Amino acid sequence: MKKFRFLAAFVAFAAFLGLTSCSDDQAELLNGGQGPAGTTILNVNYTIPGDSTKVFYSTAVSAAASGDYVTITADNEDTGESLVIEFGNQLDVNGAFSDATVTYIDAAGNEYSALSPFTSKNTGAVKLSESEAGTITGAFSFIGYDDDATVPADGVPFFSGIFEKVPLSGTLPTPLPYEPPFKGTMKAKVDGTDVVFGAVWTENEGAQTTFKGVNVDPAYAIDIIFADSSSITEATFSIDMESLSAKVTIGEDVYNAVGGQVIITDITDDIATGTFKITGENESGTIEVIAGELKVSLTE
């Protein structure tokens, strides 16, 4: 079973949801939901882009704890739908969130996963509440992606998910202490528009390190690419298109850097803080990125 590091999943989920074209800019794991009530329930709302909101509800649901993990399995035996939630050592039962892997299969057999194909990160989050002995109660949300997803906006938000008094076999894992994870930030004035990027992360490939910032509404992206990771120190780097290059995307227009610089002002605990400016060019003309600020991890 794949073991994943814990994230401040609620914060990550809310930030990532900004990557979709949905209106839920600050979506929360709501203690609500729809569907038939009963002693044992699991249900969740979801909205496929361009379609109306639907509800998955279970006719059979159970939970099993084994080692450091809990797995909740829910089925609708009338429609053939199913949903599986897996999470590790729950951080807390007093409002803290845990990273979760979630898979939903609809009545036609289409599979939606909480693992983003665009960031390779989980979008799922679970929160436990107090529950009767031998049962588990809580809330969950995630952004689901099927095989047809080509852009982040294709993600399907599953929201207001709840499970109540689900029978639990085994013993809940011992909670881990809460340690807020680092979350990268990036902002800049791109061609005259102030942009605070909704998702920021680092990609390491061989000797190369790329700092990436992406925002969907408005649609902007910046890649800052160091050819040699070992060269990243507290220093000023000129964009020379060899040791350091950059790319700016506005909508569907891509501008390759022809000048600019990145200044790393501090590196502490493998977190780089700095500023940047970029001159980008394509066949349509030139753009300027100024007042850039970043705080990013040096590793994925």
NORCOR-V341937 format. One record per backbone hydrogen bond with DSSP energy under -1.0 kcal/mol. NH is the residue of the N-H (numbers start at 1). CO is the residue of the C=O. E is the energy in kcal/mol with one decimal. If there is no record, write none. Layout:
nh: (NH/NH)
co: (CO/CO)
e: (E/E)
//
This chain:
nh: (9/12/13/14/15/16/17/19/20/25/27/30/32/41/43/44/45/46/47/51/54/56/58/59/60/62/63/64/65/66/69/70/71/72/73/74/75/76/80/82/83/84/85/86/87/98/100/101/103/104/105/106/109/112/113/114/116/120/123/125/126/127/129/135/136/138/139/140/141/142/144/145/149/154/155/156/158/159/161/162/163/164/166/168/169/185/187/188/189/190/191/193/195/197/199/201/203/205/208/209/210/211/212/213/214/215/220/221/222/223/224/225/226/227/229/231/232/235/237/239/241/245/247/248/249/250/251/253/255/256/257/258/259/261/262/263/264/265/266/268/271/272/273/274/275/276/277/278/279/280/281/282/285/287/289/290/292/293/294/295/296/298)
co: (7/8/9/10/11/12/13/16/17/23/24/28/30/164/162/56/159/54/157/48/46/44/42/75/75/73/167/71/169/69/66/87/64/85/62/83/60/81/76/105/74/103/72/101/70/126/124/86/84/112/82/110/106/104/145/102/121/116/114/141/98/139/137/132/166/163/127/161/125/158/156/113/146/151/152/144/142/45/140/43/138/41/136/134/63/295/293/195/290/193/288/190/188/186/214/212/210/208/205/226/203/224/201/222/199/220/215/249/213/247/211/245/209/243/207/228/229/233/262/260/244/225/223/255/221/253/219/250/248/281/246/279/279/277/237/275/235/273/273/271/268/296/266/294/263/292/261/289/259/287/256/285/282/280/278/189/276/187/274/185/272/270)
e: (-2.2/-2.4/-3.0/-2.5/-2.4/-2.7/-2.5/-2.8/-1.5/-2.3/-1.1/-1.2/-1.7/-1.4/-2.0/-2.2/-2.2/-2.3/-1.5/-2.7/-3.1/-2.8/-2.3/-3.1/-2.0/-2.1/-2.1/-2.3/-3.1/-2.8/-2.0/-2.8/-2.6/-3.1/-2.6/-2.9/-2.9/-2.6/-2.6/-2.0/-2.6/-2.5/-2.4/-2.7/-2.1/-2.6/-1.5/-2.6/-2.2/-2.7/-2.7/-2.4/-1.9/-3.3/-2.4/-2.2/-2.8/-1.8/-2.0/-2.2/-2.2/-2.5/-2.8/-1.9/-1.4/-2.8/-2.5/-2.0/-1.7/-2.0/-3.2/-2.1/-1.5/-2.3/-2.2/-3.0/-3.2/-2.1/-1.5/-2.5/-2.2/-2.3/-2.4/-2.8/-2.3/-2.2/-2.2/-2.0/-2.8/-3.2/-2.6/-2.0/-3.1/-2.1/-2.1/-2.0/-2.4/-2.5/-2.1/-2.3/-2.7/-2.8/-2.9/-2.4/-2.7/-2.9/-2.3/-1.9/-2.5/-2.6/-2.4/-3.0/-3.1/-2.4/-3.2/-1.8/-1.8/-1.4/-3.2/-2.5/-2.3/-2.4/-2.2/-2.9/-2.9/-2.7/-2.2/-2.5/-3.5/-1.7/-2.4/-3.2/-1.0/-1.9/-2.7/-2.7/-2.7/-2.0/-1.6/-2.0/-1.5/-3.2/-2.8/-2.4/-2.2/-1.6/-2.2/-2.3/-2.4/-2.3/-2.2/-2.4/-1.1/-2.5/-3.2/-2.2/-1.9/-2.8/-2.4/-2.4/-2.5/-2.5)
//
